[in-house]
Amino acid sequence: MMLITLETIPGKAFEILDMVKGSTIQSKHLGKDILSGLKTLVGGELTHYVEMVDEARALATKRMVLQAEKLGADAILGIRYATTSVMQGAAEVMVYGTAVKIK
């Protein structure tokens, strides 16, 4: 499965199948959330949140790819990610794109 941020595949003809998406809401362990909160007092990277968002992005992408595979897609074009804070310590990650069949 090709995952492409472009709206087209240069030199390739394709059939548009449908929009596909994947999403998840992730949170971190309360203890890690408290430690990250303390980290904001001194500054620096909040590694627990970086890990959380990376895990969420991977899971959302996997769900989108599964949806595209069910449609018989060869690629997903125009991929975009969106992240929203749902509550303190929890974030939703959504990914979406256009599933296509290469001719």
N, C-alpha and C positions, 0 to 999 in steps of 0.2 A: 504494500500500500504506500503510495507516494503521498506525502503531506507537504503541501505547497502554499506559501503565503501569497503567491501571485494569483491573479484572476484568470490566467490562461497558462497553457503549457506550450512554450515556443516550439513551433514546427509540428505540433500534434493537433489532430482533430479529435473532438470528444463530444459525447452526448451527456447533457446534464440530467442527472437522476433526481436529486432532491437535496434540500438542505439537511445537514446532519449536525447534531450537537451532543455534547456530553457535559455533565456538571457534577459537582460534589460540594458538600459543606464539611469543612474540617475544623477541628479545634485541637488545642494542645492540653496536655495534662495540667491540672490546676497548679501544681508545684512549679512546673516550667513556666507557666504564665506569670506567676508571682516573681520568679527569678528574672524573667524578661522585663517585667515592670520595674524592678530595681535597676536593671541595666540602663534604662532610659535616663536615670539620674546622672550617670557618668558618661553616657554616650557610647557609641560603637554599634557594631552589627548585632542584630537580634537573631542569632543563629537558629534558635528554636522555631522562630516564625519563618525563616528562610526555608528550613526543612519542611515545615508544615505546608507552605505554599508549593514547594517543589513536588511533594507527595500528592497534593490535591491536583496540580496541573497534570501529572502523569496519569492519575486515575481518570480524570475528566477526558483526557486525550484517548485513553484506552476505550472508554465508553463510546466516544464519537466514532472511533475506527470500527468497533463492533457493529454499530448502526450502519455504517457505510458498507461493511462487508456483507451484511444481510441484504443490501440492495444490489450486490454484485459490482460494486465500484472498484475501479483500479486506482483512483486517486481522490484526494480531497483538496479542492482549490480554495483560495481566499481565506485561509484559516486565520481566525482572530481569537484572542483570549480576553476575557473580562474578569476582574476580581472585585468582589464587593464584601465589605465588612458586614457580617450579619449581627454580631454582638462582640463585645470585648473578648478577644482570644479566639474568635471563630470567623472564618472567611469562606465565602462561596467562590469557586472558580468555575467559569463556564468557557467552553471552547466551541466554536461553530465554524462551518464551512460548507462548501458545495460539493456533494459527491458526484463524481463523473465516471463514465465508462469511456476509455480511450478506443477510438476506431482504428 
